[in-house]
Amino acid sequence: MKRRSLFRSLVVGFSGLMIFASCSKSDDATTPPEETSEFPKNETWVVYAATSGWSGGIYTLKENKAREVNLANLPFFQLSSVLGGRTLGKTLYKVNSASNAQGILKMNLDASNKVVEDKFLPSLSTKYISNYLVASATEGYYWDDVRGGLKLQTFNPTTMERTGEIDFSSLSEGYPDESAGQLIIAKRDDKLYVDLLLGTLETGNWQVTPNKKEVAIAVYDLTKKEIVGVTKFEGTTHLGVFIDHVLWGLDEVTQDLYFVAVGDMKVQDANYSSRILRIKKGQTTFDQDFSIDIKDFQFKAEFNRLFVYNSKIYTTIPSRATSYYGGGEHGVKYRDDIWFWTEIDATTKVARRLNMPADSFYGTQNPFYHNGEIYFLSNNTKEKFFGVNQYNPETGVVKETFRLVESGRLNGFNIIVD
Amino acid sequence: MIKIFFLFLLTAFSLQTIGCPVQLSVMNEKGNGMEGITVKNKAAFLLGYTNAQGNITVELEEGKQTLLFYKDGKQILDTTIVIHCNGSNQFKFVLSEKWNSPVQLDEVTVYSKTAKQLMDISPFSVQSIDLQKEYNKGGDVSEVLNRASGIKLRTDGNIGAPVQVNLGGLQGKAVRIFKDGIPVELFGHGFNLGTIPLNMLERVEVYKGVMPLYLASDALGGGINLVSRQEPEKTLELSYEIASFNTHRATVYGLWHNKSRKWYIGTNSSFNYSDNDYKVHVPVYATGTGVRVYKDLRRFHDAVRTYYVEAFAGVQNRKWADDLRLTLIRSSFYKEIQHDGIMDKVYGEPFSKEQNYTGLISYKKGFLENRLKVNLLGTYSFFNTKFIDTATVRYGWDGELIGSGLRRGEINLGNNQQLNYHFFSSRLNISYRISNAHTIDFSELYYQQNRKGSDPLGAITAVEKIDVLTVPAVYRKNNMGLGLRSQWFNKSVESIVALKHYYFSTKGYTTDNFGLGWRSAVSNRQPGYLAGLRWNNERFMAKLSYEYANRLPDENEIFGDGLMTKENMSLKPEKSHNINLNGQYTLQAEYHSLTLSAGFFYRKVKDIIFLQLDIPFNKYINYERSEVKGFEVEANYTPHKLFDVGFNLTYQDVRRVDVESIFAFLEGSRIPNVPFLFGNTWLRKEFNNLFSKKDRVELTWNGHYTHRFFLYAIPKSQEPALFGKNEKVQTSMIIPNDNRLGQFSHNIGLYYHFPDKKLSVSAECRNLGNVRLYDNFNIQKPGRSYHLKFVYQFLNQNKK
C-alpha cells in the first residue's frame, strides 16, 4: 500500500512538473509609453535595436512614441544582424536576410504597422560584400562579386528581381581585385557615381590595396548608357568601408556630392589619411580644391560617418587616436564612447562639436534630415544613452528625440510618414 | 570553507573502510596451481588472473560474494564465499577437468545490466550506457547517446560532421569528452562522437553536472567518458556496415593472450567512408532574375573518410605490474566542407585533412595487498592538419559553377593552412584504502599542446609581415583532485567529498593596432570542490551531488585564430555551481520489471565565454551569466523478459540572469539556440528460436522528439507558450523554421543472430518518416536512410 502511495506520489509529482513546465507565462501587462502629443501622429518610427551579439529586431512605434522607449513588450521583426536599414516611402530595405543570407531584403509595414518580410534578392556571393542602392521603386543597383567585380547589377526594388547589369569592364587594368560599385553607389540626376578600385587584396587584409595611392570614381550616364569617365583624387585611398555603412552623401540644398575616403585602416599612413571629398553640382570630376583631412582634427583616426546639408558636413571625430583594427593607444578602443558628432562648414572648414552624447560606433548609420531637423544616433555606454538627438541647423538647438531604456543598442532609426 | 573541508578530511581518515584483501588459490586435482584463470565477480567485473602458482589477491567487500572462474573463455566455476574482513580470507579451490565441457551462459545480459547498476549507484548523477548489446546496431555512438535522458547531441549533418553535446543545459566546451579518461581530442578527428562505431566501445559514462575525481577534468557542465572495449577473453570480431549515401563502416576488434596471461596483444580499429550526398532543401537562383526557388538537391561536396588503427600490447600479472600496456594509434580524417553555418553559402572545394600519430602507455599496480592502487597513463600525439580553401570559383547548390576568376577562398579570405600539433598528456590516479569504509583518491591530469604552422593566405602582421601561425603557441593545463569516498550505515549511504585545483598557462602571439606583434603569456588558477551523497535500499535510491566547477579557456579563446578572432589575454575561466538531485524506484519481479527515475538539476553559471562578433575581428569575452533549472524523467517497463518499452523526457529552463543594464529587457530570457524540451521513446521485442533452435531475432523501434527552439534571444515577456503559437515575434529563426512545433523522427531495426552466435545481421531504417530534421538552424540532417550490418565473431562466442 505504502509502495503504491509512493509510486502515485511520484507520478503526481512528475505530472505536476510537466503541467508547471507547460504553462504559458502570464502576459505581463504591456505598459505602452505615454502618448505625447508632441509627436506627429502621422509618423512611424522604425527602430533597429541590437543585443550584444548584434542580433535583435526592427520595432515600429506610432501611437506609442515616447521620449523613453522600452522595447521589452513590443512586437518586432527579428534579425540575426542588426546594422540599420534604408527606406523608400513605406518600404524598408536592408543588407542580407533576417537570418543573414547574402542579398537584399525588402520589408513592409502591415496593417497593424508591424514589419513583415516581403521579398529577397539573393546575392550569389559567399561573402558579406553586396553593396546596393535603391534609387526609386523601379530603379535599384547592387554589386555582386560572383557576377563580376566590374559589372554593376541592376534590379527592380518592387519585384526584387535582377534586371541586368552595367559593365565597367573596359576600365580594367588587369589587377586581381577590381571592382566598380563595391562600396559606393551614388546617384545624382541621371548619373551614377561608383567607386572604382583596381588593386590586390593582400593576405590578411580586408581592404583591397589599390595599384595607385589615389581614389577613383567612375561616372556613368544612365541616359546615354555610357561611361562618362573616371575622376581621381590623390593623397588618400579607399572610398567607403562596409556595405551597411554608406560613406557618401548628397547635399539636397546645394546638390553637391560628398564622399569619404577612409585610407588604409590597418596601416593608417599619415601621407594618405582619411579625407572628405566632393564632386560639385553639375560636375563629374572631383573638386581638386576641396578636401577635409582627418589629420586636421585627430590622428590616427578616420572619418566614418557622413551627412551633408546646406554645405554643412556632419560627421564624427574621435576624442582620442584610435584604430579600427586593434584599438588605440593607452587602452582606447574603437568602440569606446569617443566619437563626437561634429559639424564642419564645407566652406570655412571650421568644425563645431555638437552638444549631444558621443557615439561608440556600434551603429554606423549616418544622420538624416527630416522636417527641418537633423537626427543623430548615439550609443554611449558611460552615459547610458542609446538613442537619438535632433538638431535644428537653423537655430542650433539640440533636443533629445528619444532613448532606449534597457533595450539594447540603437543601430538604426528611420521615420516613415503616412 | 577550505579549512572546514580539510578538517572534515582529517576526521574522516580515522574512520572505517570498504572492502578487504582476499587471497584465492586455484589448484587442479593434482595440487598444482592453475595459471591464467580469469576471476570475475557476479557483476562480470574482471578481478584478475591467477599467477603461475594459481594465486590471486583480490579486493572484496565483506559478506557473501559470488565468484566466477573462467578458463579459455569458458566458465568453469560459479561459487559463493563469505568474507570477514577481520579474518584471514584465504580460499582454496580445487578444480577438476570438467571445464572441457562447455558451460552455457544464457543471460550474459544480466552481467551488463548489473555493471550498469554498479555505475549508477555512485553518488554522482551518472548514466552508464552499456554498448555490449549494441554491437549489431548500425551508426555511431552519437545515436545511442542521443537516446539517453538529459543529453542532446547536435550535429551539422551525417558522418564526420561536428557534434556538439548538450548536457544539463550546458553545451559546447562546457561538456568535456574523454576516451578512457584521456581528453578525446588527443585521438584526432578519426575518433570523435560523429565517427566512432559502437563496436569499439564497451560502455559510455555520462556524468551530468558533477565530474568524478578520477577524470580530473575542468568540465563546467559534465562530461562523457568513452570506455574502450576490453574483452577478457581471446576475441576476434569483424563488422561491416553499408548504408545509404554510399556509406561504409568497418571495425575490427581482436585480443590475443598467451595461456598464462602474462602478455597480450590486440587491436581496436575502424574505418568510415561516406559521400554524405543526401538530399537537402536548398535555394537555387535563376541566372537572369536572381529569383530564388527551393529545390531538393543532393549535397555534392561533403564526403568524409576516416580511419583509426589502434594496436596494443601489454604484460600483466607480474610482480612489478598488474598491467602495463603500450598502445599505438594511427588515424586519419578527411572531410569536405559543403556549406557555411546556416547552409546559406554553398562551397564546392574546401576541405580539411588530418593525420594523427599517438602513443600511449599505461601502468596499473596494486600495492600493500591492494590497499594502494596506482594507475598511471601517459600519451604523446602528433597531429598534422590542413585546411585548404583556395578556390577562385564559386558553386551553386546544383554543383554547377556560377562564377570564376574570383578572389581566392570560398569561405573567407582564403586559407592554405597547415598546422603541426604536439600533445602530451598524463593522468595519475592513486587510491588508498585507509580503513574499512573510507578510501582516499588523488587524481592529476596534465595536458600540454604545442602548435606551430603556417598559412600563406592567413593572418600576417602589417609591419613585420609575420605569418602569425609560424610563431609557436603553447598551452598547458594541470588539474588535480583530492577526495574521500566513504560508506555509512551498512553501505546504504555513500558519500564523496573532494577538492580540485585547476591551472593553465599559455603563450602565443598578439598584435597591436599598428600591426606590431610580440609573444605574450598568460596563466590562471582556480579552486573547485565537490560533494556527493547516495542512499539506497532495495527499491529506492536517492542521490544529491554538488560541484563548483570550472572550465578553463583554451588557447584558441585566448589567442584567437589570428585571422577572424582577436586575442583576449584577460579571459577568465567559466564557473558554475552544479547541483543534482536524483531519485530512482525499481520494481523487480521474476519476469517483469519497472524502473522509474527522475533527476533535477540546477546550474548557476558565470563568466560564460562568449564570442563577441565584430568587424574586422571577433573576440572571446567573459560576458553572460545564466541559470539552469531542469528535470529529466525516465520510465522503463519490461512486462516480459523478451519485451521492453520506455520513454524519457528532459526539460531544461536555461535563462540569462544578471543581464547588463543596457540589455535588461532580456533578463530572464532563454539562452538562445539551446534545445529545452526533448525526449525519446522505445520498444524492443525479442524472439528466440524463431527460424532455428537458439537463434534470436530482435525488433526495435525508437522515436525522438525535440521541441522547437529559437536561434536568437527573445524577451521573456514575449516568449510563446510552450505549446502555443508564436504570435508576438515575427521571426523565421526558429528550429525548425517551418511552423512545426517540434521535430519527431523514428527508426526501426531488425536484428538476426544466428544460432552459432558467430554471425549477426541487422537491417535498419533511420528517419522512417523522411522528415526534415535540424539540430542547428537551417542545417538539414539526412532524410530516410537504410543500413545493413554484419558482425562476425571468430573466437569469443560467449558474447551475444
Chai-1 contact restraints between the chains, C-beta under 6 A:
chainA,res_idxA,chainB,res_idxB,connection_type,confidence,min_distance_angstrom,max_distance_angstrom,comment,restraint_id
A,F14,B,V633,contact,1.0,0.0,6.0,A-B,restraint_1
A,L17,B,F631,contact,1.0,0.0,6.0,A-B,restraint_2
A,A21,B,Y651,contact,1.0,0.0,6.0,A-B,restraint_3
A,S22,B,L722,contact,1.0,0.0,6.0,A-B,restraint_4
A,S24,B,A721,contact,1.0,0.0,6.0,A-B,restraint_5
A,S24,B,G724,contact,1.0,0.0,6.0,A-B,restraint_6
A,D28,B,S717,contact,1.0,0.0,6.0,A-B,restraint_7
A,T51,B,F663,contact,1.0,0.0,6.0,A-B,restraint_8
A,T51,B,A713,contact,1.0,0.0,6.0,A-B,restraint_9
A,G53,B,L613,contact,1.0,0.0,6.0,A-B,restraint_10
A,W54,B,L613,contact,1.0,0.0,6.0,A-B,restraint_11
A,S55,B,Y712,contact,1.0,0.0,6.0,A-B,restraint_12
A,L71,B,F665,contact,1.0,0.0,6.0,A-B,restraint_13
A,A72,B,F665,contact,1.0,0.0,6.0,A-B,restraint_14
A,A72,B,P715,contact,1.0,0.0,6.0,A-B,restraint_15
A,A72,B,S717,contact,1.0,0.0,6.0,A-B,restraint_16
A,N73,B,S717,contact,1.0,0.0,6.0,A-B,restraint_17
A,P75,B,K728,contact,1.0,0.0,6.0,A-B,restraint_18
A,F77,B,Q730,contact,1.0,0.0,6.0,A-B,restraint_19
A,Q78,B,V729,contact,1.0,0.0,6.0,A-B,restraint_20
A,Q78,B,T731,contact,1.0,0.0,6.0,A-B,restraint_21
A,Q78,B,M733,contact,1.0,0.0,6.0,A-B,restraint_22
A,A98,B,S732,contact,1.0,0.0,6.0,A-B,restraint_23
A,S99,B,I342,contact,1.0,0.0,6.0,A-B,restraint_24
A,S99,B,M733,contact,1.0,0.0,6.0,A-B,restraint_25
A,A101,B,D344,contact,1.0,0.0,6.0,A-B,restraint_26
A,L121,B,G290,contact,1.0,0.0,6.0,A-B,restraint_27
A,P122,B,Y285,contact,1.0,0.0,6.0,A-B,restraint_28
A,P122,B,R292,contact,1.0,0.0,6.0,A-B,restraint_29
A,L124,B,I402,contact,1.0,0.0,6.0,A-B,restraint_30
A,T126,B,K345,contact,1.0,0.0,6.0,A-B,restraint_31
A,T126,B,E410,contact,1.0,0.0,6.0,A-B,restraint_32
A,D145,B,L406,contact,1.0,0.0,6.0,A-B,restraint_33
A,V146,B,R394,contact,1.0,0.0,6.0,A-B,restraint_34
A,V146,B,I402,contact,1.0,0.0,6.0,A-B,restraint_35
A,V146,B,G403,contact,1.0,0.0,6.0,A-B,restraint_36
A,E161,B,T289,contact,1.0,0.0,6.0,A-B,restraint_37
A,E161,B,V291,contact,1.0,0.0,6.0,A-B,restraint_38
A,R162,B,T289,contact,1.0,0.0,6.0,A-B,restraint_39
A,R162,B,G290,contact,1.0,0.0,6.0,A-B,restraint_40
A,L201,B,R407,contact,1.0,0.0,6.0,A-B,restraint_41
A,T203,B,L457,contact,1.0,0.0,6.0,A-B,restraint_42
A,T203,B,I460,contact,1.0,0.0,6.0,A-B,restraint_43
A,G204,B,A459,contact,1.0,0.0,6.0,A-B,restraint_44
A,G204,B,I460,contact,1.0,0.0,6.0,A-B,restraint_45
A,W206,B,P616,contact,1.0,0.0,6.0,A-B,restraint_46
A,K266,B,A462,contact,1.0,0.0,6.0,A-B,restraint_47
A,V267,B,A462,contact,1.0,0.0,6.0,A-B,restraint_48
A,S323,B,N513,contact,1.0,0.0,6.0,A-B,restraint_49
A,Y325,B,N513,contact,1.0,0.0,6.0,A-B,restraint_50
A,Y325,B,P616,contact,1.0,0.0,6.0,A-B,restraint_51
A,G326,B,D512,contact,1.0,0.0,6.0,A-B,restraint_52
A,G326,B,N513,contact,1.0,0.0,6.0,A-B,restraint_53
A,G327,B,N513,contact,1.0,0.0,6.0,A-B,restraint_54
A,E406,B,A664,contact,1.0,0.0,6.0,A-B,restraint_55
A,E406,B,F665,contact,1.0,0.0,6.0,A-B,restraint_56
A,S407,B,F665,contact,1.0,0.0,6.0,A-B,restraint_57
A,G408,B,F663,contact,1.0,0.0,6.0,A-B,restraint_58
